[in-house]
Amino acid sequence: MQTLREKKTLLTEILSADSGYILQHVQQEEIVTMRDYNNLNIPNQSHEKTVISLLDKVMNKGDTKCCKLVNLLQKPHIIDNYPRLEEIFNSHTEPSDHTFIPAPTVPIPCTDNSDLEKVVTSGNEVYEMTSVPRGLCLIINNEIFDKLRERTGSNKDAVDLANIFSRMKFRVVMCKDKTAVEIPIVLKVFSELKKLSDLQQCGAKEWVGGQFTELKDLPKHGDAFVCCILSHGKKEGVCGTDGTVVPTIDILSPFNGTNCSILVEKPKLFFIQACRGIDMQGGVPVKKKPKVEGTDGELDTDNGQVQDYTLPIYSDYLVFMANVEQYVSVRSPTSGSWFIQSLCGQLEKSCTRGKDIYEILTGVKAVVSKKKGGLRVKDANGRYGYEVVKQSPDSRDTLTKTLIFPAETTPTS
């Protein structure tokens, strides 16, 4: 796993030359399941994004699968297709003397760890979750827009999110109907948490006793931060109530290591329910198999103790979006959005059982990918009809430890 993490950027660059080739071989070697292959092999997705998702998927499966991928990448037929792989697996560098003959590539040893559970649960490899409250959960709920359609059903999403995160011991605060100018201000205020009056000016309300009420005291950051944004959206980001887009990077940046030092080394999770384009994602037929293939759920990281080190300013982030880029996201006016409702359901089911965040994300993706709906659309002749639509939640992260949210086993009022 260490090899894949350390060389992830270079591997992404090399394998992006032909993502389909490596994707086929990892499936043939049973490093990923056929279901994983279908989820990774998304039409019109960039080669780079496919490779990044593939590497993340394999690393999430644990040390054994990582070893199999490392060994696969050193096989002659793979290196023939990606000659630059020798840059990774040959520790010698070529000097300016072109008569220099590099030493033969030496395979990197890769052995299974017989005590994965012990490594995963060691103190340095799991995010600490002991603060009370656990942390702050900010919900930005845009329902009423100046020109865009009202997002009926968004309030149900907000209430269900508030319920589940309060059960997970987070302090939940919501800001309602913010413009593209106001959203960055809200995010900055919540990253700094300087004065109660700043939050009150943003219209912040706290989830208490099963409803949102006036915020009476200044929240504090704990062991984690969660931000849920419910709005219309486009490829570049989410829309304010004025219809203007707030780029995704402007949502994340107030909480990076430079702007919010108190959250350094702490997980920062962003759940974004918004369209990412105007296209509707269709479905493909899948033959049922008599047996569902399983996946490895264990994670493994190095245990070395380091006294001094630095982290990238965007370390320890997770961004989970309702759909892949360029496609619409589905929301029911009565029961809420597919994405948020599935997320709440998986958090409810998995957190009380001690599941890590990757199992939760996979569960959400599995549930949403099986949903099918009909959206009312107008054809070229102006006639209305219904088009079948599917949805694939999209995640990316820079988490550096295993993330497990302890939760209450019974609902709280």
C-alpha positions in Angstrom: 0.0 0.0 0.0 2.9 2.4 0.8 4.2 2.1 -2.8 0.8 3.0 -4.3 0.4 6.0 -1.9 3.8 7.4 -2.4 3.7 6.9 -6.2 0.0 7.7 -6.8 0.6 10.9 -8.7 3.2 9.4 -11.0 1.1 6.2 -11.5 -1.9 8.3 -12.4 0.1 10.2 -15.0 1.5 6.9 -16.5 -1.6 4.8 -16.5 -3.8 7.6 -17.8 -2.2 7.0 -21.2 -4.6 4.1 -21.5 -6.9 3.6 -18.5 -9.0 0.9 -20.2 -6.0 -1.4 -20.6 -5.1 -1.5 -16.9 -8.7 -1.6 -15.9 -9.3 -4.8 -17.9 -6.2 -6.4 -16.4 -7.0 -5.6 -12.8 -10.4 -7.1 -13.3 -8.9 -10.2 -15.0 -6.5 -10.6 -12.0 -9.5 -10.3 -9.6 -7.9 -7.3 -7.9 -11.3 -5.6 -8.4 -14.7 -7.3 -8.8 -16.9 -7.1 -11.9 -19.1 -4.7 -10.1 -16.1 -2.5 -9.3 -15.1 -2.7 -12.9 -18.5 -1.5 -14.1 -18.5 1.4 -11.6 -15.0 2.5 -12.7 -15.6 2.1 -16.4 -17.8 5.2 -16.9 -18.4 6.4 -20.4 -16.9 9.8 -21.3 -15.0 9.9 -18.0 -11.4 11.1 -18.4 -8.6 8.6 -18.3 -7.1 10.4 -15.3 -10.3 10.3 -13.2 -10.7 6.6 -14.0 -7.1 5.8 -12.9 -7.5 7.9 -9.7 -10.7 6.1 -8.8 -9.1 2.8 -9.6 -6.1 3.4 -7.3 -8.3 4.7 -4.5 -10.5 1.6 -4.9 -7.6 -0.8 -4.6 -6.1 1.0 -1.6 -9.4 0.9 0.1 -9.4 -2.9 -0.3 -6.3 -3.4 1.9 -2.8 -4.6 1.7 -3.4 -7.9 -0.1 -5.0 -6.2 -3.1 -2.4 -3.5 -3.2 0.3 -6.1 -3.3 -1.4 -7.8 -6.2 -1.6 -4.6 -8.2 2.0 -3.7 -7.5 3.0 -7.2 -8.8 0.8 -6.8 -11.8 2.4 -3.5 -12.7 5.8 -5.2 -12.9 4.7 -7.9 -15.4 6.4 -7.6 -18.8 3.2 -7.2 -20.8 2.1 -4.3 -18.6 5.5 -2.6 -18.7 5.5 -3.0 -22.5 2.2 -1.0 -22.6 3.4 1.5 -20.0 7.2 1.8 -20.4 7.5 4.6 -17.9 6.6 2.2 -15.1 10.3 1.4 -15.0 10.7 4.9 -13.5 8.8 3.6 -10.4 10.1 0.0 -10.0 13.8 0.7 -10.9 15.5 2.6 -8.2 18.4 3.6 -10.5 18.3 6.8 -12.4 20.0 7.4 -15.7 22.9 9.9 -15.6 23.9 12.2 -18.4 26.2 9.5 -19.8 24.0 7.8 -22.2 26.3 4.7 -22.4 25.1 3.9 -18.8 23.1 0.6 -18.7 20.6 0.6 -15.9 20.4 -2.5 -13.7 17.5 -4.9 -14.3 14.3 -4.0 -12.7 14.0 -5.6 -9.2 10.5 -6.4 -8.1 9.4 -4.6 -5.0 8.7 -7.2 -2.3 5.1 -7.2 -1.2 4.0 -9.4 1.6 0.6 -9.7 3.3 0.3 -8.5 6.9 -1.1 -11.2 9.0 -2.4 -8.8 11.7 -4.3 -6.2 9.7 -6.9 -5.6 12.4 -4.3 -4.7 15.0 -2.6 -2.2 12.6 -5.9 -0.6 11.6 -7.0 0.0 15.1 -3.7 1.2 16.5 -3.9 4.7 18.0 -2.0 6.5 15.3 -3.9 5.0 12.4 -7.5 5.8 13.3 -8.9 9.3 13.5 -9.5 10.2 17.1 -13.2 10.6 17.9 -13.5 11.4 21.5 -14.4 15.1 21.7 -17.9 16.1 23.0 -19.5 17.2 20.9 -17.8 15.1 18.2 -17.6 18.2 16.0 -19.6 20.6 14.0 -22.0 19.6 11.2 -22.9 22.6 9.0 -25.9 22.3 6.6 -26.4 24.9 3.8 -29.9 24.3 2.6 -30.9 26.2 -0.5 -34.6 25.7 -1.3 -36.0 28.9 -2.7 -34.2 30.5 -5.7 -34.7 33.8 -7.5 -35.0 32.3 -11.0 -34.3 28.6 -10.7 -36.9 26.0 -9.7 -37.8 25.6 -6.0 -36.0 22.5 -4.5 -39.1 21.0 -2.9 -38.1 18.1 -0.7 -34.8 19.7 0.4 -36.1 20.4 3.9 -36.6 16.6 4.4 -33.0 16.0 3.5 -31.9 18.7 5.9 -34.0 17.3 8.8 -32.8 13.7 8.2 -29.2 14.8 8.1 -29.6 16.8 11.3 -31.2 13.7 12.9 -28.4 11.3 12.0 -25.5 13.6 12.7 -26.9 14.6 16.1 -27.1 10.9 16.9 -23.4 10.7 15.9 -22.8 13.3 18.6 -22.2 16.3 16.2 -23.5 19.7 16.9 -25.7 20.5 13.9 -26.2 24.0 12.5 -28.1 25.0 9.4 -28.0 28.2 7.2 -30.9 28.6 4.8 -31.2 30.0 1.3 -27.8 31.7 0.6 -26.6 33.5 -2.5 -23.3 32.8 -4.2 -21.8 35.8 -2.4 -23.2 34.6 1.0 -22.1 31.0 0.8 -18.3 31.7 1.0 -19.0 34.1 3.8 -20.9 31.5 5.8 -18.1 29.0 5.2 -15.4 31.4 6.3 -17.4 32.3 9.4 -17.8 28.6 10.3 -14.1 27.9 9.7 -13.0 30.6 12.1 -15.8 30.5 14.7 -14.8 33.9 16.2 -18.0 35.5 17.3 -21.5 34.3 17.9 -22.9 37.4 16.3 -21.1 36.4 13.0 -23.0 33.2 12.9 -26.3 34.8 13.9 -25.9 37.3 11.1 -25.7 34.4 8.7 -29.0 33.2 9.9 -27.5 30.1 11.6 -30.0 27.9 13.5 -29.2 24.9 15.6 -30.9 21.4 15.7 -32.3 21.0 19.2 -35.2 18.8 20.4 -36.1 17.8 16.8 -36.2 21.2 15.3 -34.0 24.1 14.2 -33.9 26.9 16.8 -32.0 30.1 17.4 -28.3 29.7 18.0 -27.5 30.8 21.6 -23.8 30.1 22.0 -20.7 29.9 19.9 -19.9 26.3 18.6 -16.4 24.9 18.7 -14.5 22.6 16.4 -14.0 19.1 17.6 -12.4 16.0 16.2 -14.1 16.3 12.8 -16.0 18.7 10.6 -18.9 17.9 8.3 -20.5 20.2 5.7 -23.6 19.2 3.8 -24.7 21.5 0.9 -28.1 21.0 -0.6 -28.7 23.2 -3.7 -28.9 23.3 -7.5 -25.5 22.9 -9.2 -23.5 22.8 -12.4 -20.2 21.2 -13.5 -18.1 23.9 -11.8 -19.8 23.9 -8.4 -23.0 24.6 -6.5 -25.5 27.5 -7.1 -26.4 30.2 -4.8 -30.1 31.2 -4.6 -29.3 33.9 -7.2 -28.3 31.2 -9.7 -24.6 32.1 -9.7 -22.1 29.2 -9.2 -19.7 28.9 -6.3 -16.7 26.8 -7.4 -16.1 23.6 -5.4 -12.6 24.7 -4.5 -14.1 27.8 -2.9 -16.2 25.5 -0.7 -13.2 23.5 0.4 -10.6 26.2 0.8 -11.8 27.9 4.0 -11.1 24.7 5.9 -7.7 23.8 4.5 -4.5 23.6 6.6 -3.6 27.3 6.0 -7.0 28.8 6.7 -8.2 26.6 9.5 -5.2 25.2 11.5 -7.4 23.8 14.2 -8.7 21.2 11.8 -5.2 20.1 10.6 -5.0 16.2 10.8 -8.7 16.1 11.4 -11.2 14.7 8.9 -13.2 17.3 6.9 -16.2 15.8 5.1 -18.3 17.5 2.4 -21.5 15.9 1.2 -22.9 17.8 -1.8 -26.4 17.2 -3.1 -26.5 19.1 -6.4 -26.6 18.5 -10.1 -23.2 18.5 -11.9 -24.5 19.1 -15.4 -27.7 18.8 -17.5 -27.3 15.3 -19.0 -29.3 12.4 -17.7 -27.4 9.2 -16.9 -28.9 6.2 -18.5 -28.6 2.5 -17.4 -27.1 -0.6 -18.9 -28.5 -4.1 -18.4 -26.5 -6.3 -16.0 -26.9 -10.1 -15.8 -27.5 -11.4 -12.3 -24.8 -13.7 -11.0 -25.7 -16.7 -8.8 -23.2 -15.4 -6.2 -22.2 -11.9 -5.3 -18.5 -11.4 -5.1 -17.2 -9.9 -1.9 -14.5 -7.2 -1.4 -11.7 -6.8 1.1 -12.6 -4.2 3.7 -9.5 -4.0 5.7 -7.1 -1.0 5.6 -3.5 -1.0 6.4 -1.0 1.8 6.9 2.6 2.1 8.1 3.1 2.2 11.9 6.4 4.2 11.8 6.7 6.9 14.5 7.8 10.3 13.0 8.6 13.2 15.2 8.4 16.1 12.7 6.6 16.1 9.4 4.3 18.3 7.3 1.0 17.6 5.5 -0.5 19.0 2.3 -2.9 21.8 3.1 -5.7 19.8 1.5 -4.9 16.7 3.6 -7.7 14.8 5.4 -10.6 15.8 3.1 -13.4 13.7 1.8 -15.8 15.1 -0.9 -18.9 13.0 -1.7 -21.1 14.2 -4.5 -24.5 13.1 -5.6 -23.5 12.2 -9.2 -20.6 12.1 -11.5 -19.6 15.2 -13.5 -22.0 16.5 -16.2 -25.1 14.6 -15.0 -28.2 15.6 -13.1 -29.1 14.5 -9.6 -32.5 13.2 -8.6 -34.7 14.6 -5.8 -38.3 13.7 -4.8 -40.5 16.6 -3.7 -41.9 14.3 -0.9 -39.2 11.9 0.1 -36.0 13.9 -0.5 -33.0 13.2 -2.8 -31.8 9.8 -3.7 -28.3 10.7 -2.5 -29.0 12.2 0.9 -31.6 9.7 1.8 -29.3 6.8 0.9 -26.5 8.5 2.9 -28.6 8.9 6.0 -29.7 5.3 5.7 -26.2 3.9 5.4 -25.0 6.1 8.3 -27.9 4.8 10.4 -27.1 1.2 9.5 -23.3 1.3 9.5 -22.1 3.7 12.2 -23.8 1.8 15.0 -21.9 -1.3 13.8 -18.5 0.4 13.8 -18.1 0.5 10.0 -15.5 2.8 8.5 -16.3 5.6 6.1 -15.3 3.7 2.9 -17.8 0.9 3.7 -20.5 3.6 4.1 -19.6 5.3 0.8 -19.7 2.0 -1.0 -23.0 1.2 0.5 -24.4 4.6 -0.6 -23.1 4.1 -4.1 -24.6 0.6 -4.3 -28.0 1.7 -3.1 -28.2 4.8 -5.4 -26.9 2.9 -8.5 -29.8 0.5 -8.3 -32.4 3.2 -8.2 -34.3 4.1 -11.4 -36.6 7.0 -12.0 -38.4 8.9 -14.8 -37.8 12.7 -15.3 -40.2 14.8 -17.3 -38.5 16.2 -20.3 -39.4 18.2 -23.4 -38.5 16.8 -26.8 -37.4 18.7 -29.9 -41.1 19.1 -30.9 -42.1 20.6 -27.6 -43.9 17.5 -26.4 -43.4 16.3 -22.9 -42.4 12.8 -22.0 -40.4 10.8 -19.4 -36.8 9.7 -19.7 -35.3 7.0 -17.5 -32.5 8.3 -15.4 -29.8 6.7 -13.2 -27.3 8.1 -10.8 -23.8 7.4 -9.6 -22.5 9.1 -6.5 -18.9 10.3 -6.9 -16.3 10.5 -4.1 -12.7 11.6 -3.8 -10.6 12.0 -0.7 -7.2 12.7 0.9 -7.9 10.9 4.1 -4.8 9.7 5.9 -6.3 7.4 8.5 -9.2 5.1 9.0 -12.4 7.1 9.8 -15.0 5.5 12.1 -17.9 7.5 13.6 -19.2 6.1 16.9 -23.0 6.6 17.1 -25.8 6.1 19.5 -27.8 2.9 19.0 -31.1 4.6 19.6 -32.6 7.8 18.2 -32.4 11.0 20.3 -35.1 13.6 20.4 
